[in-house]
Amino acid sequence: MTSNSDTRVVVTGLGVTSPVGGTTTETWDAILAGRSGARPMDFDWVTKYDLPVTFAATIHTKPQDVLAKVETRRLDPSSQYALIAAREAWADAGSPEVDPERLGAAVGSGIGGVWTLLDQWDNLREKGPRRVYPLSVPMLMPNGPAATVSLELGARAGSHATVSACASGAESMGYAIDMIRSGRADVVVAGGTEAAVHPLPIAGFAAMQALSTRNDEPEKASRPYDVDRDGFVLGEGAAIIVLESEEFAKARGARIYAELASVGISADAHHITAPEPKGSGAARAMRYAIERAGLSLGDIGHINVHATSTPVGDVAEYKAIKAAFGELADSIPVTAPKSMTGHLLGAAGALEAVVTILSIYHRTVPVTINLDHQDPEIPLNVVTGEPLSLPDGDIAALNNSFGFGGHNVALAITSV
């Protein structure tokens, strides 16, 4: 096993199940078309608990329509979503032949198996311990999705679960880069998943005034950078990519989407939920990603922003971009997919990394919807109206992901 920090790590497979599509292609087409996945929740518990928020960006394609019955019974929805996305990504990569001891998995989740945990707590209280499902513990574990993917593919180089709130999926991809560059693996399946459209998280987020309450117009509720933004829209789903060393990918003739050139990670150490007001921690993550990729500020032709649609968070991200890029900050084209997908928490960074990879591959930046009146405190160059064509030649982009607890992750993605 040898370590080489210069090893190029490339993306060869993509898999997604999201609020706007059951596959990568469906999701990408919906995002290009500017379609929102936010919709009223038709669950009995919305009325039962008198929830102040009655909509979410729920999954587009139900797992029971894709998975075998035994899989839906034995896996928490978070693991179900991860399995669906991993299978698509693996097939998209051509199901590479790789020594299992050179194949790794890194799949993060911000919350984990909340449905299993709370359903089985209800069983215990109402029916007694004998009615608690025997697989409850492995189903609710935060590493359940990573274990599920590892078992599915026989990945023995390591199975890892990053838990860094809404930066989890992006951090998993950064961890995968390190696995390959350290010499531990030739191929790593990486990403994030979340299935937290449940009354408790909704009530909790609503109590802290983090969610939009635009119940009468769900599709217009996620409004990144708009003066009328009032919080995020909770989403669910998973996004997984297949990463390989460039040498391994080229030796097997793989189709390459882009290079995952580097990851920048920092922590605010400021507040458990609020971002550092000046954006200094997030700015460090962006600069680290750029420097470690061997790029300059002027090489960044696009930023896929975190942009949750919260009043405080959106301003903080702008300040971070300004701190990182200086006078270039207001000219770089940015887009905010959460305006359509909602906020997938631990899967958000992974889904947005896929969108960024496809933006590089297709030379097209999707629009941000619902930006009717841009906040004058955030004078970014946001792509609206029609998708933006990126120029030919070498191009690089950043994907920003930030999470409660002060987690900051920036991925640098380049063309090949």
C-alpha angles and dihedrals in degrees: 000000000000132000122224121171089191094062109124114230117206137190116239105161138036131195130177141169110180146151091274101041145008094226139032093260093048091048095047092047091050092049092048088051092049096239119164122225094200113116141154113280111242095198124127091228093065089071095032093061096032090231115200090221116055102179140060141166094264124188114285098214118037115233091231087064091058109027133061116262092247090055094053090048096050100040132065112237089255090060092042091057092046092051092050093050094043093052091052093046093048092050091045089055090054095256092276120223104237135156105261089229088059094049121088139183129212115175123161135197129187097211107009125200099358093149092055094044095052097037091053091046087057089050091051094049097043104032107019135247096298090066095055109112112253092227094051096111099050089042095054097041114114088228091054095101093048090048091048092053092044091052092046094054100028091242108178104164088085140310114220137179118199113201110192102135112244092357093059099102094047092045089053089058090050090050089052090056089055092048091056097041092048089057096246095118143013094203130028128184107212142171145090143278138192137181105175103132089124130126095251099055090041092051091045096049090045092051090057089047093241097127128078112246096202091129094159094057110029094166090059097043100092103071111162113198093359118132089233097053112132105176143311131298113236113239138180139205142084141263125196132179133192113231124192138172107262090239093056093045095049093045090060094040095245124176107247121210100185144318120269090215103181149328129233117203130183141152129228097209085198113106138346094243110004120081119238101274097231094044092233095143094049090046090055091053091053093047092047091052092049095046095045090051090055091244135133127225090256091058092067107097099172142017124205097207129213090228103160096179094247117138095234101033097054093052091047091053091051090052089050093051090047091050091049100042105026113193091001092063097088096049103051111100111244134185134193114209092183086077085075108021099038119222113313092189107207091015095047098088091045094050092046090048088057090050090050092048090051091046089057094042095048095032089233131122114203122227130256110235130209093034097134099147114019115218107252088219088064107052095172123148096251117185109235137156100025132016114268121239114225120218125259121258130048114345136174134198139186127224113203124205126173131178144192109276092048098282115162123185128172122182121202112213123185138185121255 
